[in-house]
Amino acid sequence: MERSTAVVADLLLSFFQLIVALKVLAPLTYLAAASGYPLIDGTLTKLDAILFGFEWNVEADWVANHPALDRLLQQAYFSLYYQAAFVFLIGSVSRPGDRNGEIIWQFCISLVLTCAVFVFTPALGHVAHIGTGWMKTLMMIRNGEWAALDFSHIEGIISFPSFHTTLAILLVYAVRRHRWALAILVPLNMLLIVATLSVGGHYLVDLPAGAAVAVISIAATRLLRQGLATGYDSSACGSLEKSRGGIDWGASGRGPRPLTVIGANK
């Protein structure tokens, strides 16, 4: 009974923390879009051709000519919310109070990093299945026509780096200790990453950039949590030393050793 209560409490807390993070950090994407730096679509198109020999229109037409694959990619692209719930549930069941904190930290760090890059690399991308609403929003912000942020409808306006790619990698990393979950999420997120092209309208070069953001956020989260844990341990040890009073625990700290008091009867 106590474990089930802990799991439910951790799951609810995880969702609450994620919602708060979204509310706080999502506006950063809009602020980053107002930087005024020129659009780099031409540069990204050239990089696709030079680095990968990739032409977006050719790939999009090929996918459109395979309706079954097209539908599958769309389902994968829009699966992030369901995947997040799935990963949170696994984390709460396996290690309540700890596991989900890792991916929440990674999410926050990766979104801040993505926004920082987006300040200097704004792009419109291609018109794809997700429509043109986000493009209109981006251009309104850049033209100074955007005045209010509707938290109930925040558009994803970042093309480079691909945040979908970042999240796909982070979700897989979160279940790395669960082989059965990896068997589900690895192929699903491979499809999701591919879908960022024809469904999300991304350039191909956006994908490795998003992967780099994921790797950096994983490393930064590990260092940050280790630092916090070390600081907490040091603070706890300090408090424990004060509570020991007239007992000398020795250099090893493994057990008490009575103090020798001058003038005491032997």
Secondary structure, 3 states (H helix, E strand, C coil): CHHHHHHHHHHHHHHHHHHHHHHHHHHHHHHHHCCCCCCCHHHHHHHHHHHHCCCHHHHHHHHHCCHHHHHHHHHHHCCHHHHHHHHHHHHHHHCCCCHHHHHHHHHHHHHHHHHHHHHHCCCCCCCECCECHHHHHHHHHHCCCCCCCCCCCCCCCCCCCCHHHHHHHHHHHHCCCCHHHHHHHHHHHHHHHHHHHHCCCCCCCHHHHHHHHHHHHHHHHHHHHHHHHHHHHHHHHHHHHHHCCCEECCCCCCCCEECCCCCCCC
